[in-house]
């Protein structure tokens, strides 16, 4: 579905199998539409006629004329541009369809880039597409139709009025949903999730549970654990979007799982389940597997979210991909640094006597180095690689200490037990 409207461009890849329409992927550009073709023609007229800066009234007059010329060139090879402005200037220019196609070729190319992304998301090639439906009045432009035809190596379906095709499809779907199913209407539309659904993890990071373009209804589950010793509650923050940081995604809901039995950090097993039904309603549940405590919430991800918002969020994720990955790598190392500091401090409080004074000074120094690295990484003075090095130095410097703790634990566990008792245990 190639949908080039007045203000936006949308592309959908669908698969039809035994009466089931499955949406494989969606994409587009919320800042691209037929109006951009009008503006480009407006600029060309201004340049060719060598017009002085225009008033608001004359700009409106020329924009209307540009749209009329665009529509005329969709059916004729050339036309005249005649206009009289309030400033007294008059315009008399000849323009051909080839001229118009050349000056707007970069706009058509933008739609091709969006198509390529949608095909990658759907994991199909252009040659796998059997048919293309053109939607939106802007698709009447011959050079747009040619570009689509050349890209897919097939003639687009243009036998339906592009201004009515969406309304007709929606009416047919609504008629079926209302129960008015006639003979031969044995088909079903399977939609997809336009934006990924995820959860906030330590460090303000987003872990995606259900990726975008997943066919609904669907369900996904993933296991998480606690960060601190004795943690008895977990805050669940449900997010929507493609970015790596919580601050760049859309918050959908928050709830808490309480009653987690106190355990050492990392021992709890908490399963987070996301379920999206056929109506797009998202249900999120959190369950601690050992104790069985559970909490849940339901939310409508699409509520208050328009097509333009979806396209903008997708475009932001494309343009910010490199920056996001660097930011994520840094946050992950910061979380790991905090974790190893907590674990080392807990070990020292419990078994610090296993180290002599000189060894304790070394470990304290390595911990201080990690703390300093965290502060420097937060200010941008060092990158994630430098922070990772400080973490590795602390891990290597406490390896012997960890071995002594393990030996003590084993001796304590075996004290007073016979060989037979050990074998039975």
JOSUL-V494552 format. One record per backbone hydrogen bond with DSSP energy under -1.0 kcal/mol. CO is the residue of the C=O (numbers start at 1). NH is the residue of the N-H. E is the energy in kcal/mol with one decimal. If there is no record, write none. Layout:
<<CO/NH/E> <CO/NH/E>>
This chain:
<<1/12/-1.7> <2/135/-3.2> <3/10/-2.8> <4/138/-1.1> <5/34/-3.2> <6/35/-3.1> <8/5/-2.3> <9/29/-2.5> <10/3/-2.9> <11/27/-2.1> <13/24/-3.1> <13/25/-1.3> <15/22/-3.2> <17/20/-1.5> <19/188/-2.8> <20/17/-2.1> <21/190/-4.5> <22/15/-2.7> <25/13/-2.6> <27/11/-2.3> <29/9/-2.2> <29/32/-1.1> <33/36/-1.3> <34/38/-1.7> <35/39/-2.4> <36/40/-2.0> <37/41/-2.0> <38/42/-2.5> <39/43/-2.4> <40/44/-1.9> <41/45/-2.5> <42/46/-2.2> <43/47/-2.3> <44/48/-2.9> <45/49/-2.6> <46/51/-2.0> <55/59/-2.4> <56/60/-2.0> <57/61/-2.1> <58/62/-2.4> <59/63/-2.2> <60/64/-2.1> <61/65/-2.0> <62/66/-2.4> <63/67/-2.0> <64/68/-2.0> <65/69/-2.5> <66/70/-2.3> <67/71/-2.2> <68/72/-2.2> <69/73/-2.5> <72/75/-1.7> <72/76/-1.7> <77/97/-3.4> <79/95/-2.5> <81/93/-2.2> <83/91/-3.1> <85/88/-1.7> <89/85/-2.8> <91/83/-1.8> <93/81/-3.9> <95/79/-2.4> <96/100/-2.1> <97/101/-2.4> <98/102/-2.2> <99/103/-2.2> <100/104/-1.2> <104/108/-1.7> <105/109/-2.3> <106/110/-1.2> <107/111/-1.2> <108/112/-1.6> <109/113/-1.9> <110/114/-1.7> <111/115/-2.0> <112/116/-2.3> <113/117/-1.8> <114/118/-2.1> <115/119/-2.5> <116/120/-2.1> <117/121/-2.3> <118/122/-1.9> <119/124/-2.1> <125/128/-1.3> <126/129/-1.3> <132/157/-3.6> <133/2/-2.6> <135/4/-2.2> <136/139/-1.8> <137/140/-1.7> <138/141/-1.4> <141/145/-1.9> <142/146/-2.6> <143/147/-1.8> <144/148/-2.1> <145/149/-2.5> <146/150/-2.7> <147/151/-2.0> <148/152/-2.4> <149/153/-1.2> <149/154/-1.2> <157/134/-1.5> <161/164/-1.7> <161/165/-1.5> <162/136/-2.3> <164/168/-2.7> <165/169/-2.3> <166/170/-2.6> <167/171/-2.1> <168/172/-2.2> <169/173/-2.4> <170/174/-2.6> <171/175/-2.2> <172/176/-1.9> <173/177/-2.5> <174/178/-1.7> <175/180/-2.1> <176/179/-1.7> <179/181/-1.6> <182/185/-2.2> <185/187/-1.7> <188/21/-4.2> <190/23/-2.8> <191/216/-2.5> <193/213/-4.0> <196/241/-2.4> <197/209/-2.5> <197/210/-2.3> <198/239/-2.6> <199/207/-2.8> <201/204/-1.2> <204/246/-2.7> <205/201/-2.7> <207/199/-2.2> <210/197/-2.8> <211/214/-1.0> <214/193/-1.9> <218/276/-2.9> <220/274/-3.2> <222/272/-3.0> <224/270/-2.9> <228/231/-1.4> <232/260/-2.3> <234/257/-2.9> <236/255/-2.1> <237/200/-1.7> <238/252/-2.8> <238/253/-1.2> <239/198/-2.5> <240/250/-3.1> <244/206/-2.0> <245/248/-1.4> <246/249/-1.7> <250/240/-2.2> <253/238/-2.7> <255/236/-3.4> <257/234/-2.2> <263/230/-3.7> <264/267/-2.0> <269/289/-2.9> <270/224/-3.1> <271/287/-1.9> <272/222/-2.1> <273/285/-2.2> <274/220/-2.5> <275/283/-3.0> <276/218/-2.1> <277/280/-2.1> <281/277/-2.0> <282/299/-2.9> <283/275/-2.3> <284/297/-2.3> <285/273/-2.7> <286/295/-2.0> <287/271/-2.9> <288/292/-2.7> <293/288/-2.4> <295/286/-3.1> <297/284/-3.2> <299/282/-3.0> <300/303/-1.7> <302/305/-2.1> <306/310/-2.1> <307/311/-2.5> <308/312/-2.4> <309/313/-2.5> <310/314/-2.2> <311/315/-2.6> <312/316/-2.6> <313/317/-1.7> <314/318/-1.7> <315/319/-2.4> <316/320/-1.8> <320/324/-2.9> <321/325/-2.1> <322/326/-1.8> <323/327/-2.4> <324/328/-2.6> <325/329/-2.3> <326/330/-2.0> <327/331/-2.4> <328/332/-2.7> <329/333/-1.7> <330/334/-2.2> <331/335/-2.4> <332/336/-2.3> <333/337/-2.4> <334/338/-2.2> <335/339/-2.4> <336/340/-2.5> <337/341/-1.9> <338/342/-2.3> <339/343/-2.5> <340/344/-2.3> <341/345/-2.5> <342/346/-2.4> <343/347/-2.1> <344/348/-2.4> <345/349/-2.3> <346/350/-1.5> <347/351/-3.3> <348/352/-1.6> <351/354/-2.0> <352/355/-1.7> <356/360/-2.4> <357/361/-2.0> <358/362/-1.7> <359/363/-2.3> <360/364/-2.7> <361/365/-2.1> <362/366/-2.2> <363/367/-2.3> <364/368/-2.4> <365/369/-1.9> <366/370/-1.7> <367/371/-2.4> <368/372/-2.6> <369/373/-2.1> <370/374/-2.3> <371/375/-2.0> <372/376/-2.5> <373/377/-2.5> <374/378/-2.0> <375/379/-1.3> <376/381/-2.3> <383/387/-1.6> <384/388/-2.4> <385/389/-1.9> <386/390/-1.7> <387/391/-1.9> <388/392/-2.4> <389/393/-2.2> <390/394/-1.8> <391/395/-2.5> <392/396/-2.7> <393/397/-2.4> <394/398/-1.2> <396/399/-1.0> <398/402/-2.3> <399/403/-1.8> <400/404/-2.1> <401/405/-2.1> <402/406/-2.1> <403/407/-2.5> <404/408/-2.5> <405/409/-2.4> <406/410/-2.4> <407/411/-2.5> <408/412/-2.6> <409/413/-2.2> <410/414/-1.8> <411/415/-1.4> <414/417/-2.0> <418/422/-2.0> <419/423/-2.5> <420/424/-2.3> <421/425/-2.3>>
